[in-house]
């Protein structure tokens, strides 16, 4: 039996004992009259009200505990970066970026082997992605939710700019099981080493 229930039962028994002692005392010292019955009924009614109030407080306390436990389980935060040598791309087709260097992965929702974030609990999430690239090729990244583009960033090829940086962010309403990931556009590239290119996200509520 859990502690809150024991407390409730103890309080109820204490009230009942007080009523019983009062009735016993009156019975031993004087005859029992209808007025005594009315007084007893009032005491019983008051006891029921106190028990109902205690039960309601117990119910509210249990709900608060469950809400706190649920909040603890809903901490979802991740941040990862690419880690390689030289540039990644260009390719003839789109490629999913795999951010192998995981900085934070509270909730273990991000997979460093596939580059995919799988939503563990429904809610509102914030995602951001940044890249560093060289100017000799275009840079094009797009964030996808279940295969559909929801945000992207792009920079064209430049002969006069030795390096490019860009990024974007988005807030998404996700359901459990939804997948979010970053794709590198065809014929584009990013600079992989030194953790310049990152992908991060967290649960807002």
N, C-alpha and C positions, 0 to 999 in steps of 0.2 A: 504493500500500500504506500502511495507517495506521501510526502510530508504535508503538502497543502490539504489533502483530504483528512489526514490525522488531526490537523489543527482545527478544521471545520467540525469534525466529530467531537473533539474535546470541548469546543465552545458550546456546542449543542447540549452535551451531557452536563456541563456546568450550569447552564440555564435551567435545565430540567431538574437538576438536583436542588437548586434554590427554590423552585416552585414546590417540589415535594417536601422540603423541610418546612416551608411556610404552612403547607396544608397539614402536615403531621403535628406541628406545634399548635395550630388552632384546634385540631381534633382532640388533642390531649387536654386542653385547658377549657374548652367550651363546646357546646353543641354545634352541630353543623347546620346552618340555616341557608335558605335560598340566596341571601345576600353574599354568603361565602362562595356559593357556586358562581355567582356573577363575577366576583373578584378573581376566582380561579380562571374563569373563561378569559377575562381580560389579560391575566398573566400569560395564559397559553397563547393568546393572540399576539401579545408582545414578543413572546419567545419565537413564534413563527416568523414574525417580521424581522427579528434579529438574525434568525437562521437564513432567511431569504437574502438579506443584505450581505451576510457572510458568503453565501453561495455565489452571489453576483460578483463580489470582490475577488473571490477565488477564480471565477471564470475569466474576469478581466486580466488577472495576473497571469494565468496560463496563456492567454492570447498574446500578452506582451512578451512572454518568454519565447513563444513560437515565432513571433515577429523578429525578435533579436537573433534567434538561431537562423532564420531564413536570410536575414541581412548578412550574417557572417558568411553564409554559403554563396552569396551573390557578389563577392569580390572577384571581378574578372578584369585583369590588366595584363597587357603584353607589350613588348617592344623588342624588335629584332633588326639586324642589319645584314647586308650582304657581306660575304667574306670570300675573296678569291684573289686571283692574280690578273691584273689588266682589266680590259673592258669585257662586259658581258653583252654579246651581240656585235654587229647586227645579224639577224636571221631572216629567212624568207617568209616565215610565218610568226604569228604571235607566240610568246612563250610566258608561262607562269614563272614569276620571280620567286625563288626560294631564298629566304633570309635565314642563313644557317647560324649566324651568331646571335643567340638569344640573350637579351639583357635582362628581361623580366618576363615571367610567364605565370602569373598568379591565376590559378584555376585551370592551368594546362589546356587552354582552348586553342592555342596556336601550335601547329605542327611544323617543326623546323625541317622535316624531311620532304614535305610537300609544299610548304609555303601557304597553307590554307588555314584560316581561322574558322572553326566550327562553333556556332553559337551554343553554349551550354544551357542558358536560361533565356527565356523571352525578355525583351526589354529594349531600352533606348541606348544605342552605342555611339561612341565617337571614334572615328578612324582618321589617321593622317599618314601621308607617305611623302618622302622626299628623295631626290636623286642628285647625283653629281655625274656629269658627263663631259666628254671632250667635244670640241666644236666641229670636228671633221665629219660627224654623222648627226642626224636628227636624234633627239631624245623624246620618247613618247611612252608614258606610263598611264595605265587606266585601272581604276579600282572596280572590281566586279562583285556583285551580290548574286549568287546562284547563276552565274554566267551572264548577267546583264550589267552593262556599264553604268555606274552611278556617279563617277567622278574621274577626271583625267587631267594630265598636265603634259604640255608639249613645248618643244623648242626646236626651231629649224636648224638645218646645217648652216654653218658660218665659216667663212675663210679668214675672218678677222678676229674671231673670238676663240681663244684657246681652250676655254672651259665654260660649262653651263651648269646652272643649278636651278632646280624648280621643285614644286610640290603642290599639294592640295589637301583638303580635309573635307569630311562630310559627317553628318549625324544621321544614323539609320535606325528605323524601328525594325527589329529583327525578331523572328520566331525561333524557338529551339530547333536546332538542326540546320539553320541557314548557314551558308558558307560564303566567306568574304576573302578575297585574295587580290593580288596585284599582278597585272599582265604587262609584259614588254611588247610594244607594238612592232609589227614587221618592219624590217629595215632600220630599226632604231637600236640604240645601245645605251648602257649606263656604265659608270666606272665602279667596279666591284670591290676592290680592296679598301682597307683603312676605314671601314664602317661609315662611308659617306652616304650611302643609300639605305634608307630606313623605312620601316613599316611598323606602326604602333596603333593601339586601340584600347578602349576600356569601356566598361559598362557605366552609364550615367545613373540610370535607375530602372 
